[in-house]
C-alpha cells in the first residue's frame, strides 16, 4: 500500500494560459497536444545575432487555478552562447516579462533542475548558472564548442512571486543558431 503526501499538481491546459508571446521566431504548434493532453508549444528560433535581434517565447498563466509552484519540461534543439530560463536579464524580451514574476532561482529554497539530458547531468556543466548565460565558458552546456548533442532537455521547478501579477515561463536565446529545426518545446507544465 502506497501513501502520497503533499498537494496534488494541476496539468496546465490552454484553459490555464492567459497569453503567449513570441519574438524573433515562429510558433510551429501550440495547444493541448502535449503529454497527457497538457499544453505544449513548439517554437522555432528565426533570429540569432549577438547583440540582437534575440528570440524567445513566453507563456503567461492565468489565475483560474491558484498556484505558488510551477514545473515544466524544456526541450531544446540548437546551440547558443546566450540564453535564459525565466531570468530578469533574459533574451527575446519582446516575448513578455523576462522575469515572468517568478522568484529568483535558489536551490536552497526548493528551485531545481531535474531529469536532464545532454545538459546538467554532465559534471562539466554543473557549476554554471541554471537560468542565465552569455559567455563562451566551457561550463556552458548550450555553447556550440562544448555542447554534447541534441536534443537537450530538463525539468525546472520554480516559485511564483505571489505579490505580483500573472506569472509564467520564459525562454530566450541570443548568439545562437537559428532556422528550420532549431526549436524550443515547453510542455508538461504543472502548477500547485
FIKOLZA-1660 file (N, C-alpha, C; in steps of 0.1 Angstrom, whole numbers, plus 5000, padded with zeros to 4 digits):
% residues 192
   i   px   py   pz ch aa at
   1 5008 4988 5000  A  X  N
   1 5000 5000 5000  A  X CA
   1 5009 5012 5000  A  X  C
   2 5006 5022 4991  A  X  N
   2 5014 5034 4990  A  X CA
   2 5006 5046 4996  A  X  C
   3 5014 5055 5002  A  X  N
   3 5008 5067 5007  A  X CA
   3 5015 5079 5000  A  X  C
   4 5006 5088 4996  A  X  N
   4 5011 5100 4990  A  X CA
   4 5009 5112 4999  A  X  C
   5 5020 5121 4999  A  X  N
   5 5019 5133 5007  A  X CA
   5 5020 5145 4998  A  X  C
   6 5016 5156 5003  A  X  N
   6 5017 5169 4996  A  X CA
   6 5005 5173 4988  A  X  C
   7 5006 5184 4981  A  X  N
   7 4995 5189 4973  A  X CA
   7 4996 5184 4959  A  X  C
   8 4984 5180 4954  A  X  N
   8 4984 5175 4940  A  X CA
   8 4986 5186 4931  A  X  C
   9 4993 5183 4920  A  X  N
   9 4995 5194 4910  A  X CA
   9 4984 5193 4899  A  X  C
  10 4983 5204 4892  A  X  N
  10 4974 5206 4881  A  X CA
  10 4982 5206 4868  A  X  C
  11 4978 5198 4858  A  X  N
  11 4984 5198 4845  A  X CA
  11 4979 5210 4838  A  X  C
  12 4987 5219 4833  A  X  N
  12 4983 5231 4826  A  X CA
  12 4978 5228 4812  A  X  C
  13 4966 5233 4809  A  X  N
  13 4960 5232 4795  A  X CA
  13 4958 5246 4790  A  X  C
  14 4952 5247 4778  A  X  N
  14 4950 5260 4772  A  X CA
  14 4941 5268 4781  A  X  C
  15 4932 5262 4789  A  X  N
  15 4923 5269 4798  A  X CA
  15 4931 5277 4809  A  X  C
  16 4943 5273 4811  A  X  N
  16 4952 5280 4821  A  X CA
  16 4961 5291 4815  A  X  C
  17 4961 5291 4802  A  X  N
  17 4970 5301 4796  A  X CA
  17 4964 5314 4793  A  X  C
  18 4969 5325 4799  A  X  N
  18 4964 5338 4797  A  X CA
  18 4969 5344 4783  A  X  C
  19 4982 5342 4780  A  X  N
  19 4987 5347 4767  A  X CA
  19 5000 5340 4764  A  X  C
  20 5004 5340 4752  A  X  N
  20 5017 5335 4747  A  X CA
  20 5023 5346 4739  A  X  C
  21 5035 5350 4742  A  X  N
  21 5042 5360 4734  A  X CA
  21 5055 5354 4728  A  X  C
  22 5057 5358 4716  A  X  N
  22 5069 5353 4709  A  X CA
  22 5076 5365 4703  A  X  C
  23 5089 5364 4701  A  X  N
  23 5097 5374 4694  A  X CA
  23 5108 5367 4687  A  X  C
  24 5111 5371 4675  A  X  N
  24 5122 5365 4667  A  X CA
  24 5120 5351 4663  A  X  C
  25 5108 5346 4662  A  X  N
  25 5106 5332 4658  A  X CA
  25 5092 5329 4653  A  X  C
  26 5089 5317 4652  A  X  N
  26 5076 5312 4646  A  X CA
  26 5071 5301 4655  A  X  C
  27 5058 5302 4658  A  X  N
  27 5052 5291 4666  A  X CA
  27 5049 5280 4656  A  X  C
  28 5055 5268 4658  A  X  N
  28 5052 5256 4649  A  X CA
  28 5039 5250 4653  A  X  C
  29 5037 5248 4666  A  X  N
  29 5024 5243 4671  A  X CA
  29 5022 5247 4685  A  X  C
  30 5010 5248 4689  A  X  N
  30 5006 5252 4703  A  X CA
  30 4992 5247 4706  A  X  C
  31 4991 5242 4718  A  X  N
  31 4977 5237 4722  A  X CA
  31 4979 5225 4732  A  X  C
  32 4968 5219 4734  A  X  N
  32 4967 5207 4743  A  X CA
  32 4971 5194 4736  A  X  C
  33 4983 5195 4730  A  X  N
  33 4988 5183 4723  A  X CA
  33 5000 5177 4729  A  X  C
  34 5003 5181 4742  A  X  N
  34 5014 5176 4749  A  X CA
  34 5011 5163 4756  A  X  C
  35 5021 5157 4763  A  X  N
  35 5018 5145 4771  A  X CA
  35 5006 5146 4780  A  X  C
  36 4997 5136 4780  A  X  N
  36 4985 5136 4788  A  X CA
  36 4975 5147 4785  A  X  C
  37 4977 5153 4773  A  X  N
  37 4967 5163 4769  A  X CA
  37 4970 5177 4774  A  X  C
  38 4982 5179 4780  A  X  N
  38 4986 5192 4785  A  X CA
  38 4990 5201 4775  A  X  C
  39 4991 5214 4779  A  X  N
  39 4996 5225 4769  A  X CA
  39 5010 5222 4765  A  X  C
  40 5013 5224 4752  A  X  N
  40 5026 5223 4747  A  X CA
  40 5028 5234 4736  A  X  C
  41 5040 5240 4736  A  X  N
  41 5043 5249 4725  A  X CA
  41 5056 5245 4719  A  X  C
  42 5057 5245 4706  A  X  N
  42 5069 5243 4698  A  X CA
  42 5072 5255 4691  A  X  C
  43 5084 5261 4694  A  X  N
  43 5087 5275 4689  A  X CA
  43 5100 5273 4681  A  X  C
  44 5101 5279 4669  A  X  N
  44 5113 5279 4661  A  X CA
  44 5120 5292 4662  A  X  C
  45 5133 5292 4665  A  X  N
  45 5141 5304 4666  A  X CA
  45 5145 5308 4652  A  X  C
  46 5141 5320 4648  A  X  N
  46 5144 5325 4635  A  X CA
  46 5154 5336 4634  A  X  C
  47 5159 5341 4646  A  X  N
  47 5169 5351 4647  A  X CA
  47 5180 5347 4656  A  X  C
  48 5192 5352 4655  A  X  N
  48 5202 5347 4664  A  X CA
  48 5215 5355 4664  A  X  C
  49 5214 5368 4661  A  X  N
  49 5226 5376 4661  A  X CA
  49 5230 5380 4676  A  X  C
  50 5243 5381 4678  A  X  N
  50 5248 5386 4691  A  X CA
  50 5245 5401 4692  A  X  C
  51 5239 5406 4702  A  X  N
  51 5236 5420 4704  A  X CA
  51 5222 5423 4697  A  X  C
  52 5215 5413 4693  A  X  N
  52 5202 5414 4688  A  X CA
  52 5202 5411 4673  A  X  C
  53 5191 5408 4667  A  X  N
  53 5178 5405 4675  A  X CA
  53 5178 5392 4682  A  X  C
  54 5172 5391 4693  A  X  N
  54 5171 5379 4701  A  X CA
  54 5158 5372 4697  A  X  C
  55 5157 5360 4702  A  X  N
  55 5144 5352 4700  A  X CA
  55 5140 5346 4713  A  X  C
  56 5127 5346 4715  A  X  N
  56 5122 5340 4728  A  X CA
  56 5107 5337 4728  A  X  C
  57 5103 5330 4738  A  X  N
  57 5089 5326 4739  A  X CA
  57 5085 5328 4754  A  X  C
  58 5073 5333 4756  A  X  N
  58 5068 5335 4769  A  X CA
  58 5054 5329 4771  A  X  C
  59 5051 5321 4781  A  X  N
  59 5038 5316 4784  A  X CA
  59 5033 5321 4797  A  X  C
  60 5023 5329 4797  A  X  N
  60 5018 5335 4809  A  X CA
  60 5005 5328 4813  A  X  C
  61 5004 5324 4826  A  X  N
  61 4993 5316 4831  A  X CA
  61 4983 5326 4838  A  X  C
  62 4970 5322 4837  A  X  N
  62 4960 5330 4844  A  X CA
  62 4959 5324 4858  A  X  C
  63 4949 5330 4865  A  X  N
  63 4947 5325 4879  A  X CA
  63 4935 5317 4881  A  X  C
  64 4931 5310 4870  A  X  N
  64 4919 5302 4871  A  X CA
  64 4921 5290 4881  A  X  C
  65 4934 5286 4883  A  X  N
  65 4938 5277 4893  A  X CA
  65 4949 5284 4901  A  X  C
  66 4946 5286 4914  A  X  N
  66 4956 5293 4922  A  X CA
  66 4969 5285 4923  A  X  C
  67 4981 5291 4922  A  X  N
  67 4993 5284 4923  A  X CA
  67 5004 5292 4929  A  X  C
  68 5014 5285 4935  A  X  N
  68 5026 5291 4940  A  X CA
  68 5038 5285 4934  A  X  C
  69 5037 5272 4930  A  X  N
  69 5049 5265 4924  A  X CA
  69 5046 5261 4910  A  X  C
  70 5056 5260 4901  A  X  N
  70 5055 5256 4887  A  X CA
  70 5066 5247 4884  A  X  C
  71 5064 5237 4876  A  X  N
  71 5074 5229 4869  A  X CA
  71 5071 5228 4854  A  X  C
  72 5081 5227 4846  A  X  N
  72 5079 5225 4832  A  X CA
  72 5091 5217 4826  A  X  C
  73 5088 5211 4815  A  X  N
  73 5098 5204 4807  A  X CA
  73 5103 5213 4796  A  X  C
  74 5115 5215 4794  A  X  N
  74 5121 5222 4783  A  X CA
  74 5129 5212 4774  A  X  C
  75 5127 5213 4761  A  X  N
  75 5134 5205 4752  A  X CA
  75 5139 5215 4741  A  X  C
  76 5152 5215 4740  A  X  N
  76 5158 5225 4730  A  X CA
  76 5167 5218 4720  A  X  C
  77 5166 5223 4708  A  X  N
  77 5175 5218 4697  A  X CA
  77 5182 5231 4692  A  X  C
  78 5196 5229 4691  A  X  N
  78 5204 5240 4686  A  X CA
  78 5215 5243 4696  A  X  C
  79 5221 5255 4694  A  X  N
  79 5232 5259 4703  A  X CA
  79 5230 5274 4705  A  X  C
  80 5236 5279 4716  A  X  N
  80 5235 5293 4719  A  X CA
  80 5246 5297 4730  A  X  C
  81 5252 5308 4728  A  X  N
  81 5261 5313 4739  A  X CA
  81 5254 5320 4749  A  X  C
  82 5243 5326 4745  A  X  N
  82 5235 5334 4754  A  X CA
  82 5221 5328 4755  A  X  C
  83 5215 5326 4767  A  X  N
  83 5202 5320 4769  A  X CA
  83 5197 5323 4783  A  X  C
  84 5184 5322 4785  A  X  N
  84 5178 5323 4798  A  X CA
  84 5166 5314 4799  A  X  C
  85 5164 5311 4812  A  X  N
  85 5152 5303 4816  A  X CA
  85 5145 5311 4827  A  X  C
  86 5136 5320 4823  A  X  N
  86 5129 5329 4832  A  X CA
  86 5139 5336 4842  A  X  C
  87 5146 5345 4836  A  X  N
  87 5156 5353 4843  A  X CA
  87 5154 5368 4839  A  X  C
  88 5157 5377 4848  A  X  N
  88 5154 5391 4846  A  X CA
  88 5163 5397 4835  A  X  C
  89 5174 5391 4832  A  X  N
  89 5182 5396 4821  A  X CA
  89 5180 5388 4809  A  X  C
  90 5168 5384 4806  A  X  N
  90 5165 5375 4795  A  X CA
  90 5167 5380 4781  A  X  C
  91 5167 5371 4772  A  X  N
  91 5168 5374 4758  A  X CA
  91 5154 5371 4751  A  X  C
  92 5152 5378 4740  A  X  N
  92 5139 5377 4734  A  X CA
  92 5129 5384 4743  A  X  C
  93 5133 5395 4749  A  X  N
  93 5124 5402 4759  A  X CA
  93 5111 5407 4754  A  X  C
  94 5110 5409 4741  A  X  N
  94 5098 5413 4735  A  X CA
  94 5087 5403 4736  A  X  C
  95 5091 5391 4740  A  X  N
  95 5081 5380 4742  A  X CA
  95 5072 5382 4754  A  X  C
  96 5077 5389 4764  A  X  N
  96 5070 5391 4776  A  X CA
  96 5079 5394 4787  A  X  C
  97 5074 5396 4799  A  X  N
  97 5083 5399 4811  A  X CA
  97 5093 5388 4812  A  X  C
  98 5106 5392 4811  A  X  N
  98 5116 5381 4812  A  X CA
  98 5118 5375 4825  A  X  C
  99 5114 5382 4836  A  X  N
  99 5115 5375 4849  A  X CA
  99 5102 5367 4851  A  X  C
 100 5092 5370 4844  A  X  N
 100 5079 5362 4844  A  X CA
 100 5073 5361 4858  A  X  C
 101 5076 5370 4866  A  X  N
 101 5071 5371 4880  A  X CA
 101 5073 5358 4888  A  X  C
 102 5085 5352 4885  A  X  N
 102 5089 5341 4894  A  X CA
 102 5101 5346 4903  A  X  C
 103 5102 5340 4915  A  X  N
 103 5112 5344 4924  A  X CA
 103 5126 5339 4919  A  X  C
 104 5136 5347 4921  A  X  N
 104 5149 5343 4916  A  X CA
 104 5153 5329 4920  A  X  C
 105 5159 5322 4911  A  X  N
 105 5163 5308 4912  A  X CA
 105 5172 5306 4924  A  X  C
 106 5168 5297 4933  A  X  N
 106 5175 5295 4946  A  X CA
 106 5173 5280 4950  A  X  C
 107 5183 5272 4948  A  X  N
 107 5181 5257 4951  A  X CA
 107 5179 5255 4966  A  X  C
 108 5184 5264 4974  A  X  N
 108 5182 5262 4989  A  X CA
 108 5168 5264 4993  A  X  C
 109 5160 5271 4984  A  X  N
 109 5146 5274 4987  A  X CA
 109 5137 5264 4979  A  X  C
 110 5143 5254 4972  A  X  N
 110 5135 5244 4966  A  X CA
 110 5135 5245 4951  A  X  C
 111 5140 5255 4944  A  X  N
 111 5141 5255 4930  A  X CA
 111 5150 5244 4925  A  X  C
 112 5148 5239 4914  A  X  N
 112 5157 5228 4910  A  X CA
 112 5155 5225 4895  A  X  C
 113 5166 5218 4890  A  X  N
 113 5166 5212 4876  A  X CA
 113 5167 5197 4878  A  X  C
 114 5159 5190 4871  A  X  N
 114 5159 5175 4873  A  X CA
 114 5157 5169 4859  A  X  C
 115 5159 5156 4859  A  X  N
 115 5157 5147 4847  A  X CA
 115 5164 5153 4834  A  X  C
 116 5176 5157 4836  A  X  N
 116 5183 5164 4825  A  X CA
 116 5188 5154 4815  A  X  C
 117 5190 5159 4802  A  X  N
 117 5195 5150 4792  A  X CA
 117 5204 5160 4783  A  X  C
 118 5216 5156 4780  A  X  N
 118 5225 5164 4773  A  X CA
 118 5227 5178 4778  A  X  C
 119 5226 5179 4791  A  X  N
 119 5227 5192 4798  A  X CA
 119 5233 5191 4811  A  X  C
 120 5225 5193 4822  A  X  N
 120 5231 5195 4835  A  X CA
 120 5236 5182 4842  A  X  C
 121 5233 5170 4836  A  X  N
 121 5238 5158 4842  A  X CA
 121 5253 5156 4840  A  X  C
 122 5259 5163 4831  A  X  N
 122 5273 5162 4829  A  X CA
 122 5281 5171 4839  A  X  C
 123 5291 5165 4846  A  X  N
 123 5298 5172 4856  A  X CA
 123 5304 5186 4852  A  X  C
 124 5309 5187 4839  A  X  N
 124 5315 5199 4834  A  X CA
 124 5305 5211 4833  A  X  C
 125 5292 5208 4833  A  X  N
 125 5282 5219 4832  A  X CA
 125 5276 5222 4846  A  X  C
 126 5278 5215 4856  A  X  N
 126 5270 5217 4868  A  X CA
 126 5274 5229 4876  A  X  C
 127 5285 5235 4873  A  X  N
 127 5289 5247 4881  A  X CA
 127 5283 5260 4874  A  X  C
 128 5277 5259 4863  A  X  N
 128 5271 5271 4856  A  X CA
 128 5258 5274 4862  A  X  C
 129 5254 5287 4861  A  X  N
 129 5240 5291 4864  A  X CA
 129 5230 5283 4857  A  X  C
 130 5219 5280 4863  A  X  N
 130 5209 5272 4857  A  X CA
 130 5199 5280 4849  A  X  C
 131 5200 5294 4851  A  X  N
 131 5189 5302 4845  A  X CA
 131 5194 5313 4835  A  X  C
 132 5207 5315 4834  A  X  N
 132 5212 5325 4825  A  X CA
 132 5227 5323 4821  A  X  C
 133 5229 5326 4809  A  X  N
 133 5243 5326 4804  A  X CA
 133 5245 5336 4792  A  X  C
 134 5256 5342 4791  A  X  N
 134 5260 5349 4780  A  X CA
 134 5275 5349 4780  A  X  C
 135 5281 5338 4777  A  X  N
 135 5295 5336 4778  A  X CA
 135 5300 5325 4768  A  X  C
 136 5313 5324 4767  A  X  N
 136 5319 5313 4760  A  X CA
 136 5327 5303 4769  A  X  C
 137 5322 5302 4781  A  X  N
 137 5329 5294 4791  A  X CA
 137 5326 5279 4788  A  X  C
 138 5335 5271 4792  A  X  N
 138 5335 5256 4790  A  X CA
 138 5324 5249 4798  A  X  C
 139 5318 5256 4808  A  X  N
 139 5307 5250 4816  A  X CA
 139 5293 5254 4811  A  X  C
 140 5293 5261 4799  A  X  N
 140 5280 5265 4793  A  X CA
 140 5275 5253 4784  A  X  C
 141 5265 5246 4789  A  X  N
 141 5260 5234 4782  A  X CA
 141 5255 5236 4768  A  X  C
 142 5251 5249 4766  A  X  N
 142 5244 5252 4753  A  X CA
 142 5254 5258 4743  A  X  C
 143 5266 5260 4747  A  X  N
 143 5276 5266 4738  A  X CA
 143 5280 5257 4727  A  X  C
 144 5282 5262 4714  A  X  N
 144 5285 5253 4703  A  X CA
 144 5298 5245 4705  A  X  C
 145 5307 5251 4712  A  X  N
 145 5320 5244 4713  A  X CA
 145 5320 5234 4724  A  X  C
 146 5310 5234 4733  A  X  N
 146 5310 5225 4744  A  X CA
 146 5298 5216 4746  A  X  C
 147 5288 5219 4738  A  X  N
 147 5275 5211 4739  A  X CA
 147 5278 5196 4735  A  X  C
 148 5270 5187 4741  A  X  N
 148 5272 5173 4738  A  X CA
 148 5262 5166 4729  A  X  C
 149 5253 5174 4724  A  X  N
 149 5243 5168 4715  A  X CA
 149 5229 5174 4716  A  X  C
 150 5221 5169 4707  A  X  N
 150 5207 5174 4706  A  X CA
 150 5198 5161 4706  A  X  C
 151 5186 5162 4712  A  X  N
 151 5180 5174 4719  A  X CA
 151 5186 5175 4733  A  X  C
 152 5185 5187 4739  A  X  N
 152 5189 5189 4753  A  X CA
 152 5176 5191 4760  A  X  C
 153 5175 5186 4772  A  X  N
 153 5162 5187 4779  A  X CA
 153 5164 5186 4794  A  X  C
 154 5154 5191 4802  A  X  N
 154 5154 5190 4816  A  X CA
 154 5140 5195 4821  A  X  C
 155 5137 5192 4833  A  X  N
 155 5126 5198 4840  A  X CA
 155 5131 5209 4850  A  X  C
 156 5123 5220 4851  A  X  N
 156 5127 5230 4860  A  X CA
 156 5115 5233 4870  A  X  C
 157 5118 5235 4882  A  X  N
 157 5108 5238 4893  A  X CA
 157 5112 5252 4898  A  X  C
 158 5101 5261 4898  A  X  N
 158 5104 5274 4903  A  X CA
 158 5092 5278 4912  A  X  C
 159 5094 5290 4919  A  X  N
 159 5084 5296 4928  A  X CA
 159 5079 5309 4923  A  X  C
 160 5066 5311 4924  A  X  N
 160 5059 5323 4920  A  X CA
 160 5060 5334 4930  A  X  C
 161 5062 5346 4925  A  X  N
 161 5061 5358 4934  A  X CA
 161 5046 5362 4934  A  X  C
 162 5040 5358 4945  A  X  N
 162 5025 5359 4946  A  X CA
 162 5021 5374 4948  A  X  C
 163 5031 5383 4950  A  X  N
 163 5028 5397 4952  A  X CA
 163 5026 5404 4939  A  X  C
 164 5030 5398 4928  A  X  N
 164 5029 5404 4915  A  X CA
 164 5018 5399 4907  A  X  C
 165 5017 5403 4895  A  X  N
 165 5006 5399 4886  A  X CA
 165 5008 5385 4881  A  X  C
 166 5001 5382 4870  A  X  N
 166 5002 5369 4864  A  X CA
 166 5017 5365 4862  A  X  C
 167 5019 5352 4861  A  X  N
 167 5033 5347 4861  A  X CA
 167 5033 5336 4850  A  X  C
 168 5046 5332 4847  A  X  N
 168 5047 5321 4837  A  X CA
 168 5061 5318 4834  A  X  C
 169 5064 5313 4822  A  X  N
 169 5077 5307 4818  A  X CA
 169 5082 5315 4806  A  X  C
 170 5095 5318 4807  A  X  N
 170 5101 5325 4795  A  X CA
 170 5114 5317 4792  A  X  C
 171 5117 5316 4779  A  X  N
 171 5130 5311 4774  A  X CA
 171 5134 5319 4762  A  X  C
 172 5146 5324 4762  A  X  N
 172 5151 5332 4751  A  X CA
 172 5166 5328 4748  A  X  C
 173 5170 5332 4736  A  X  N
 173 5183 5329 4731  A  X CA
 173 5189 5341 4723  A  X  C
 174 5202 5342 4724  A  X  N
 174 5210 5351 4715  A  X CA
 174 5223 5345 4712  A  X  C
 175 5230 5350 4702  A  X  N
 175 5243 5344 4698  A  X CA
 175 5240 5329 4696  A  X  C
 176 5230 5326 4688  A  X  N
 176 5226 5312 4686  A  X CA
 176 5224 5309 4672  A  X  C
 177 5224 5296 4669  A  X  N
 177 5220 5292 4655  A  X CA
 177 5205 5293 4654  A  X  C
 178 5200 5293 4642  A  X  N
 178 5185 5295 4640  A  X CA
 178 5181 5290 4627  A  X  C
 179 5167 5289 4625  A  X  N
 179 5162 5285 4613  A  X CA
 179 5154 5272 4615  A  X  C
 180 5151 5265 4604  A  X  N
 180 5143 5253 4604  A  X CA
 180 5150 5242 4613  A  X  C
 181 5142 5237 4622  A  X  N
 181 5146 5227 4631  A  X CA
 181 5153 5231 4643  A  X  C
 182 5155 5244 4645  A  X  N
 182 5162 5250 4657  A  X CA
 182 5150 5254 4666  A  X  C
 183 5147 5246 4676  A  X  N
 183 5134 5248 4683  A  X CA
 183 5135 5247 4698  A  X  C
 184 5125 5253 4704  A  X  N
 184 5123 5251 4719  A  X CA
 184 5109 5245 4720  A  X  C
 185 5108 5235 4728  A  X  N
 185 5095 5229 4732  A  X CA
 185 5093 5231 4747  A  X  C
 186 5082 5236 4751  A  X  N
 186 5078 5237 4765  A  X CA
 186 5066 5229 4767  A  X  C
 187 5066 5219 4776  A  X  N
 187 5055 5210 4778  A  X CA
 187 5055 5205 4793  A  X  C
 188 5046 5196 4796  A  X  N
 188 5045 5190 4809  A  X CA
 188 5045 5201 4820  A  X  C
 189 5037 5212 4818  A  X  N
 189 5037 5223 4828  A  X CA
 189 5027 5219 4839  A  X  C
 190 5031 5219 4851  A  X  N
 190 5023 5216 4862  A  X CA
 190 5024 5227 4873  A  X  C
 191 5013 5231 4879  A  X  N
 191 5012 5241 4889  A  X CA
 191 5006 5235 4902  A  X  C
 192 5009 5241 4913  A  X  N
 192 5003 5237 4926  A  X CA
 192 5005 5248 4936  A  X  C
% end
